[in-house]
Amino acid sequence: MFSSNLLLHFLFQLFIIIHSRADLPGTWELLVANAGIASMHTAVTRFNTVVLLDRTHIGPTRKRLPKSHCRVDPNDPVHKQDCYAHSALLEPSTGKLRPLMILTDTWCSSGQFLADGTLLQTGGDGDGFKKVRKFTPCEAASFCDWEELEETELARGRWYSTNQILPDGSVIIVGGRAETSVEFFPSRHGNGAVKFPFLAEAKDTQMDNLYPYVHLLPNGHLFVFANNRAVLYDYTNDVVLKQYPELPGGPRNYPSAGSSAMLALTNDHSSATIVVCGGAQYGAFIERTTDSPAHGSCGRIEATRPDPVWEMEDMPFGRIMGDMVMLPTGEVLIINGAEAGSQGFEMASQPCLYPLLYRPDSPVGLRFMTLNPGSVPRMYHSTANLLPDGRVLIAGSNPHYFYKFNSEFPTELRIEAFSPEYLLPEKANLRPVIVELPENVSYGGGFDVVVTVELPVVGVVEINLASAPFATHSFSQGQRLVKLGVSSAIPAGSGFYRIACTAPPDGRVAPPGYYMVFAVNTGVPSVAKWVRLL
Ligand SMILES: *[C@@H]1O[C@H](CO)[C@@H](O)[C@H](O)[C@H]1NC(C)=O
């Protein structure tokens, strides 16, 4: 059983222990020492604030609602009158936190930003099962809050489902626990759900089909991955167009805890590549074996090819509950999670403190780089989100049913930021600053971005659009990076450069909404400015 893979892994671990950790790239900082809530769901708004969201029926958190604000719910198992916050708005630049009021249970719910920048949030447990909520973000100094829709509800109760914004700005809501259908917001098909038998076929004795990985491909169809298989789904005509080959290495979705990302879309809009990484051993969940080693295999597939195949690769660590964050450069950060067990309450052990950088353009075998480890275990119910300043916000971790602090992996209230190597001070003179960018951009249109850089620019400055996904359960719903077609940087005097860009051709490549625009100069991203694509 002592395979060469294991031996390599062992030697690698030894190498890391012997080497000073400071040698590894990336830096950590504590952003908020006590956020008061453990964020199970996290999303960055176009006002550079962050929505933190836990669930309601969890008893006391460490943050109170404003004075005389309480939630009264006779069905709440813990508090009939609950004066604790279960959601909050964080301003990362100041560390300020404002409690938000959420009424119905958002446990294992899903979400997505709409075209107008409103966060749509659906489903959950108990009274949240069919609930539709909205959060319309505002300037950090204002007082926007959650709104729970009274007139509209989901056709089917859903938790553990996945939302994806579509080219026309509507949202598809896929699957859920004991729910093998899809539905739309706003509703289609006369308010009903549409059966999606693929999710039933992908189910096994421990489910493994929850929080499916849904990616909108630039051909307008959905790549939907559940368990160890995927289909190409034409949601408009409710037709499965293609069955992809099975991904070796066991189940990947909840509760087997892999992750997935679509690599950056480029100017070649006929191609999209999906990566699925890590996961638990089959049986770890159902047998509750918290020490069963996670696997470290990644599959990568060009989903738009006529006969695609999975290309396999091993990460330096086995990992469950890793979060895959698309960085502005097109590289993928894999962060958080554990090396053993599965996803669920008290189900994992051996936190994996080492982030990885996945460099998609490197040859197989050279794509992973191990980064500077953190010190805070980020287990079940932790999240990672790209911030507009290029850092990655790390929140949550609560493997317990309630808030619990006297355990090996306590409920985690600290919020950290991880800075990839591109933010090193030595690279500051390469870092572009966006000085001019339109407020709105229309599909297919040309527009100019003006940047300034300290050192003379050699070659191309990329202009990349990053969506703000809804991160939960080690998958970022709606995550997308689109690299625009750009001219070479045209010198415009005293360190200024003009870049002529072409907007994405249509909503299949980039659905309508607000995007972070990053200028990237030799791998160093600017601070993003937000643009509205319509
Ligand atoms: C951008 O688009 C919005 C929505 O259509 C509009 O209200 C706003 O005036 C536009 N801004 C500019 C500068 O054109």
The ligand as a Tripos MOL2 file, in Angstrom:
@<TRIPOS>MOLECULE
LIG
   14    14     1     0     0
SMALL
NO_CHARGES

@<TRIPOS>ATOM
      1 C1        -24.9790   53.2340  -16.4310 C.3       1 LIG1
      2 O1        -26.1320   52.4430  -16.5750 O.3       1 LIG1
      3 C2        -27.1480   52.7170  -15.6270 C.3       1 LIG1
      4 C3        -28.2530   51.6990  -15.8120 C.3       1 LIG1
      5 O2        -28.6960   51.6610  -17.1250 O.3       1 LIG1
      6 C4        -27.6110   54.1660  -15.8010 C.3       1 LIG1
      7 O3        -28.5850   54.4790  -14.8390 O.3       1 LIG1
      8 C5        -26.4220   55.0970  -15.6520 C.3       1 LIG1
      9 O4        -26.8160   56.4330  -15.9250 O.3       1 LIG1
     10 C6        -25.3170   54.6940  -16.6100 C.3       1 LIG1
     11 N1        -24.1630   55.5300  -16.3950 N.am      1 LIG1
     12 C7        -23.5550   56.2020  -17.3640 C.2       1 LIG1
     13 C8        -22.3700   57.0330  -16.9810 C.3       1 LIG1
     14 O5        -23.9010   56.1510  -18.5240 O.2       1 LIG1
@<TRIPOS>BOND
     1     1     2 1
     2     1    10 1
     3     2     3 1
     4     3     4 1
     5     3     6 1
     6     4     5 1
     7     6     7 1
     8     6     8 1
     9     8     9 1
    10     8    10 1
    11    10    11 1
    12    11    12 1
    13    12    13 1
    14    12    14 2
@<TRIPOS>SUBSTRUCTURE
     1 LIG1         1 GROUP 0 **** ****
